Structure formats: C-alpha cells, structure tokens
Amino acid sequence: MLLVLALGGCGWLAWWVSDVAIKPNHQFYTHADHSDVVREIKQVGAAKHVVIGSPGKYARRQGTFGMRWDGVEATVGDVVATTAGSVERPILTGPAPSVGTTVNVTGVMISDPRSSLGLNYSEVSVQTELGPAPAWYIPASGQHDSTWVIAVHGQNARRNALMAIPALHRAGMPVLAITYRNDEGAPASSDGLMHYGESEYRDVEAAVRYAQRKGAKRVVLYGGSMGGLIVGQFLVRSQLANLVSATVLDSPLISMPMVAAFTGQQKGAPAPVLWATSQIIQWRSGVDMNELDLINHPPAIKPPTLLFAGAKDTQAPLRMNRVFVAAAQKMNWPVTYEEFPDAEHVESWNSDPARYEKAVTDFLTRTVTNSR
C-alpha cells in the first residue's frame, strides 16, 4: 500500500510540475508582493527616496526595478541603505507613493513604447498560421530600415518586459516586438500548451515574412529566456534562417536537458519525479526535450550572437552558458559573451542598464550596421 501511495504521489507531483512547465500562466508576472509597504519618503537633494518595510525579494535586489501601486508606475534604483526590516531606494522616474501604501517591486515593465520610452510605435497584426497575433512596430531611428529586429519575449512574459527596446532602436533598425501562440491576444494552439520553440518558431517565421513584405532584406533576432530558445529553434528549423544577420540572447534556455536537471537540483526533486515529469511533458506536448539543445544539436547557420547571462540565475544554469560559449568556439559560431555578476534570470539589464545597452549597441554596430 505504501508503495502504491508513493508512486501515486510521485505521479501527481510530476503532473503538477508539467502543468507549471507547459501551461501558459498569464498572471505569472502580475501577482503583487503585498509585503512591500512604504514606510517613509525622503527628500535627498533633488531626488526622492522610498523606504520600504518588510521588503520582498525584488525590493532587496540591487539594480533598477519597477514599482507599482493602484495602477501607478515608477522606477527605483539601487538599494542605498538597508536594515533587517527595510530597504531604501531612489525613485528614478515616476511619482512617489504615499506612506503606508502597499507597492509591488518587480521587474521593469513598459506600458507601451510611447508612454514609457518616448518612442513612436504602432500596433500591428502579424498573420500566423493560427491567426493574427498583435505586435508593436517601432520605426527605425536611422537609415537602416532594410534590417529589422524581431524581439521575442519569454515564457509567461509579455512585450512590455522587453527593456532592450531602446538599445535596439538606437542601433537604427525597426523593431517588431511580437506575440506568439498562447499569448494574451494571440491565437491559441490546438492543445493550449507551450512547446518550447518546437512550434513557436513558426510564429517568428510569420513575423519575418511580415517584415519582408514591409521591405526588410535581413533580420536580427532578439530573445529573452524561452524567447531565446524560440530564436534558437528558428535557427535550427526554419528555412528563413539564412536571413538572420545576428542574434541577441538574454538568459536563453540553450539546453533544455541542462535546464531541467538544474531545476530539479534547485527544487531538491528526486530522480523518479524528474524522469516522470520529462515523460509526461513529452507525452502531453509531443516535444522531445532532448532535441532542444543548441550545444548538442546546433543550427547549420550560426550568425554572430551576443549572449547575456546572470551569475545568480536560478532558472538557466550559468554552467550551461559557459559550456555553450566553449562549444561555440569549436564550431566556429561567433559568440560575444557578457556575464553580469549580480544578475538573476533575465535581469542583466536591471543590474547594470548602461553596460547592457552599450553592449547591445556596440554589438549591432559591429556586426550589422558597419558590415553593410
């Protein structure tokens, strides 16, 4: 009886983990951390500082983050003072909340390119094989509109998490920030599940074709987290991969087998649960996770690539990035590697916006703009 219960429990846990892994959760990044309460607003020179009591994990992290309350948004900078029960941060943009307000400190999100970044844009529709998917189109800042940037966000994220948009725009190219199947506002797949790039890459294909119809000759692909995995699978699987001039990958899921093993270690999951989870995901989605691995299954076309990684990433193992960089050298894949010592998953920009944006601008200038 105990064996039956143990097996049943293992199976239930594996099914639950598979749900988290492949079922879209559109509220994942909107859940408020109600432990962040404003204790004090200080005037420090020309700037205001917010003192947050009982701070959550984001409120304690160094870097640039968003702060939201009651539909209002602001941006806060590095922690300048800390106690056992509070942190103090400067308010970089936006208003100051009132003392006693409950705020949500989290990754910086943009309302839209014009409101948050001062960039002109239009909402356009990309026709995918499943139907129309919304996208932001930000026109070029220079004379390089024959090469477009296609920006692909990560799992459960949205276009408004793409903080690289200003740097991509400054490189002088149009930017198309897309949605893909199972996103809010985009068409759903028949099973309603994420396929980790195995099918989502076709929505990137649709975006490339959209860009071609608008005059693009070449594209740059930008992908964060699972968006990086989708970009990688586009290079592996798409007949349009030869149009890619360069790729920028931020905390990408380069090797799903290594990501799965790392996640299991982080959670302390026993080997039977990891094995069962892998089998259930493959059965439910039809995706062979072992194939989703740019180290052991690289693309034939290997464009110049800029890779961002955070040394404190708890979702994409740092070792995976270093192994990939070493493997890329052996396979003549030109990879520029930028490792940020204090950054969590897709938080390299947050930890040092100036360094991040300079790296993007310099890379695209070197590999795309000046190569014409």
C-alpha positions in Angstrom: 0.0 0.0 0.0 2.8 2.4 0.9 4.5 1.7 -2.5 1.2 2.5 -4.3 0.8 5.7 -2.4 4.4 6.7 -3.1 4.0 6.0 -6.8 0.7 7.9 -6.9 2.3 10.8 -5.1 5.2 10.8 -7.4 2.9 10.8 -10.4 0.7 13.6 -9.1 3.7 15.8 -8.4 5.2 15.1 -11.8 1.8 16.1 -13.5 1.7 19.3 -11.4 5.2 20.2 -12.4 4.4 19.5 -16.0 1.5 21.9 -15.7 3.8 24.7 -14.5 6.2 23.9 -17.3 3.9 23.9 -20.3 0.6 25.5 -19.4 0.6 29.3 -20.0 0.0 31.4 -16.9 -0.8 35.0 -18.0 -0.9 36.2 -14.3 2.6 34.9 -13.5 4.2 38.4 -13.6 1.3 40.4 -12.4 0.9 38.8 -8.9 1.6 41.5 -6.3 4.0 41.0 -3.5 2.0 42.6 -0.7 4.9 42.5 1.8 6.3 45.7 0.2 4.9 48.6 2.3 6.1 52.2 2.1 7.4 53.4 5.5 8.9 56.7 4.5 9.5 59.1 1.6 12.8 61.0 2.0 13.9 64.1 0.1 17.6 63.6 -0.8 18.9 66.6 -2.7 16.7 66.8 -5.9 15.7 63.2 -5.6 13.1 61.3 -3.6 13.9 58.1 -1.9 11.4 55.4 -0.8 11.9 53.4 2.3 10.2 50.0 2.0 9.4 47.9 5.1 9.2 44.1 5.2 10.7 44.1 1.7 10.2 41.1 -0.7 12.9 39.6 -2.9 12.7 42.2 -5.7 12.7 45.1 -3.2 16.0 43.8 -1.8 17.9 43.2 -5.0 20.4 45.6 -6.4 19.6 47.1 -9.7 16.9 49.0 -11.5 13.3 47.7 -10.9 9.7 48.7 -11.3 7.4 49.8 -8.5 3.6 49.7 -8.9 0.6 50.5 -6.8 -3.0 51.3 -7.6 -2.3 51.5 -11.4 0.6 53.9 -10.9 4.1 53.1 -12.0 7.6 54.3 -11.0 11.2 53.1 -11.4 13.6 52.7 -8.5 17.3 52.4 -8.5 20.0 50.5 -6.4 19.5 50.0 -2.7 21.3 52.7 -0.9 20.6 51.7 2.7 19.2 48.6 4.4 18.2 47.4 7.8 16.9 44.0 9.0 13.4 45.1 8.1 13.7 47.8 5.4 15.4 49.0 2.3 15.9 52.5 0.9 16.0 53.1 -2.9 16.0 56.3 -5.0 12.9 56.9 -7.2 14.4 57.3 -10.7 11.2 58.0 -12.7 7.5 58.4 -11.8 5.8 59.8 -8.7 6.4 58.8 -5.0 3.7 56.7 -3.3 2.2 57.8 0.0 3.4 56.5 3.3 1.5 53.3 4.1 0.9 52.4 0.5 1.4 48.7 -0.4 3.6 48.6 -3.5 4.8 45.8 -5.8 8.5 46.0 -6.6 9.3 43.8 -9.6 10.9 43.7 -13.0 10.5 46.9 -15.0 7.6 46.7 -17.4 6.6 49.3 -20.0 3.1 50.3 -20.6 3.8 50.8 -24.3 6.8 52.2 -26.2 5.4 55.8 -26.4 4.2 56.2 -22.9 7.2 54.5 -21.1 10.0 55.1 -23.5 9.1 58.1 -25.6 9.3 56.0 -28.8 6.7 56.3 -31.6 5.1 53.0 -32.4 2.0 51.4 -33.9 0.1 48.3 -33.0 0.2 45.9 -36.0 -1.1 42.4 -36.7 1.2 39.5 -37.8 -0.7 36.8 -39.7 0.5 33.5 -38.3 -0.7 30.0 -39.3 -3.1 30.0 -36.4 -4.4 33.5 -37.0 -3.5 37.2 -36.4 -1.1 38.0 -33.5 -0.6 41.5 -32.2 2.8 43.2 -32.3 4.4 46.5 -31.6 6.2 48.2 -34.6 8.8 50.8 -33.6 10.1 52.5 -36.8 13.8 52.9 -37.4 15.8 55.8 -35.8 18.2 55.8 -38.7 18.7 54.8 -42.3 19.0 51.0 -41.7 15.4 50.0 -42.3 16.3 47.1 -44.6 17.3 45.1 -41.5 14.6 44.6 -38.9 14.8 43.4 -35.3 12.3 40.7 -34.3 12.0 40.7 -30.5 10.7 37.6 -28.8 9.7 37.6 -25.1 10.0 34.7 -22.6 7.6 32.2 -21.1 4.5 33.9 -19.5 6.1 37.3 -20.1 4.8 40.0 -22.4 6.1 42.5 -24.9 6.2 45.1 -22.1 9.1 43.2 -20.4 11.5 43.8 -23.3 13.7 46.5 -21.8 16.2 46.2 -24.6 13.9 48.0 -27.0 15.6 51.4 -26.5 19.0 49.9 -27.3 17.7 48.0 -30.3 16.0 51.2 -31.5 19.2 53.3 -31.1 21.0 50.8 -33.4 19.0 52.4 -36.2 16.7 49.5 -37.1 13.0 49.0 -37.0 11.9 46.8 -34.1 8.9 44.4 -34.2 8.1 43.1 -30.7 5.9 40.1 -31.3 3.5 37.9 -29.5 3.2 34.2 -30.3 0.7 31.3 -29.8 -1.0 31.1 -26.4 -0.1 34.7 -25.5 -2.8 37.1 -24.4 -4.4 38.4 -27.6 -2.7 35.9 -29.8 -4.3 32.7 -31.2 -4.1 29.6 -29.1 -2.6 26.3 -30.2 -4.9 23.3 -30.5 -3.6 21.9 -27.2 -3.2 25.2 -25.4 0.3 24.2 -24.3 3.8 25.7 -24.8 6.1 23.7 -27.0 9.4 25.5 -26.1 10.1 26.7 -29.6 9.3 23.5 -31.4 6.2 25.1 -32.9 6.5 28.7 -31.7 9.4 29.3 -34.1 6.8 29.3 -36.9 5.3 32.5 -35.4 8.7 34.1 -35.6 8.7 32.9 -39.3 5.4 34.8 -39.8 7.0 37.9 -38.2 10.0 37.6 -40.6 7.6 37.3 -43.6 5.7 40.4 -42.3 9.0 42.3 -42.2 9.9 41.1 -45.7 6.6 42.4 -47.0 7.4 45.8 -45.5 10.8 45.9 -47.2 13.2 44.1 -44.8 16.0 42.2 -46.5 17.6 40.8 -43.3 16.6 40.4 -39.6 18.2 40.5 -36.2 16.5 38.1 -33.7 16.4 39.1 -30.0 15.1 36.6 -27.5 14.9 36.5 -23.7 14.6 33.3 -21.7 12.2 31.0 -23.6 12.3 33.6 -26.3 15.9 32.8 -26.7 15.0 29.1 -27.0 12.5 30.0 -29.7 15.1 32.0 -31.5 17.5 29.1 -31.3 14.8 26.7 -32.7 14.2 29.2 -35.6 17.8 28.9 -36.5 17.7 25.1 -36.3 14.4 24.5 -38.1 13.4 27.5 -40.3 14.1 27.8 -44.0 14.4 31.5 -43.4 17.3 31.2 -41.0 19.7 32.4 -43.8 18.1 35.9 -43.4 19.4 36.3 -39.9 22.3 38.8 -39.6 22.7 38.5 -35.9 21.1 37.2 -32.7 20.9 38.7 -29.2 20.1 36.2 -26.5 19.3 37.2 -22.9 19.3 34.3 -20.3 18.3 31.9 -23.1 17.3 28.3 -22.4 20.1 27.0 -24.5 19.8 23.3 -23.5 16.5 22.1 -22.1 18.1 18.9 -20.7 20.6 21.0 -18.7 17.8 23.4 -17.6 15.6 20.5 -16.4 18.5 18.9 -14.4 19.4 22.3 -12.9 15.8 23.0 -11.9 15.5 19.6 -10.3 18.6 20.2 -8.3 17.3 23.6 -7.2 14.0 22.2 -6.0 15.5 19.1 -4.5 13.3 16.9 -6.6 14.0 13.1 -6.5 15.2 11.4 -9.7 11.9 9.5 -10.2 9.9 12.7 -10.2 12.3 14.3 -12.7 12.1 11.3 -15.0 8.3 11.1 -14.7 8.0 14.9 -15.4 10.1 14.6 -18.5 8.0 11.7 -19.8 4.7 13.5 -19.0 5.8 16.7 -20.7 6.9 14.8 -23.8 3.6 12.8 -23.8 1.4 15.9 -23.4 3.2 18.2 -25.8 4.8 15.8 -28.2 8.1 17.6 -27.8 11.3 15.7 -27.4 13.2 18.0 -24.9 16.5 16.3 -25.7 16.3 17.9 -29.2 16.0 21.4 -27.7 19.7 21.7 -27.2 21.9 24.2 -29.1 25.1 22.6 -27.7 24.4 19.1 -29.0 22.0 20.0 -31.8 23.3 23.3 -33.2 21.9 25.0 -36.3 23.6 24.9 -39.6 23.5 28.7 -39.8 25.4 30.3 -36.9 25.1 34.1 -37.0 27.1 36.4 -34.8 25.5 36.1 -31.3 25.5 38.3 -28.2 24.8 36.3 -25.1 23.8 37.8 -21.8 23.9 35.7 -18.6 23.4 36.4 -14.9 25.8 34.7 -12.5 23.0 34.4 -10.0 20.5 33.0 -12.4 18.3 30.4 -10.6 16.4 29.3 -13.8 19.1 29.0 -16.5 22.3 27.5 -15.1 25.4 29.6 -15.5 27.5 26.5 -16.4 25.2 25.9 -19.4 26.1 29.3 -20.8 29.8 28.7 -20.3 29.6 25.3 -21.8 27.8 26.8 -24.8 30.4 29.5 -25.3 33.2 26.9 -25.3 31.3 24.7 -27.7 30.6 27.7 -30.0 34.3 28.4 -30.3 34.9 24.9 -31.6 32.1 25.0 -34.1 33.0 28.5 -35.5 30.0 30.2 -34.0 31.0 33.8 -33.2 29.6 34.4 -29.8 30.2 37.6 -27.7 29.6 36.7 -24.0 28.5 39.2 -21.4 28.2 37.8 -17.8 26.7 40.0 -15.1 27.9 39.0 -11.6 24.9 40.2 -9.6 22.1 39.4 -12.1 19.2 36.9 -11.7 17.3 35.4 -14.6 16.7 38.0 -17.4 17.9 40.7 -15.0 21.2 41.7 -16.6 19.7 44.9 -17.8 18.3 45.6 -14.3 21.7 45.0 -12.7 23.5 47.4 -15.0 21.3 49.2 -17.6 24.2 51.3 -19.0 26.5 48.3 -19.6 23.7 46.2 -21.1 22.6 48.8 -23.5 26.2 49.7 -24.6 26.9 46.0 -25.2 23.8 45.7 -27.5 24.6 48.9 -29.3 28.3 48.1 -29.8 27.5 44.5 -30.9 24.9 45.5 -33.5 27.0 48.4 -34.8 29.9 46.0 -35.3 28.0 43.0 -36.7 25.1 44.6 -38.6 25.4 48.3 -39.2 29.1 48.5 -40.1 29.0 45.2 -42.1 26.9 46.7 -44.8 
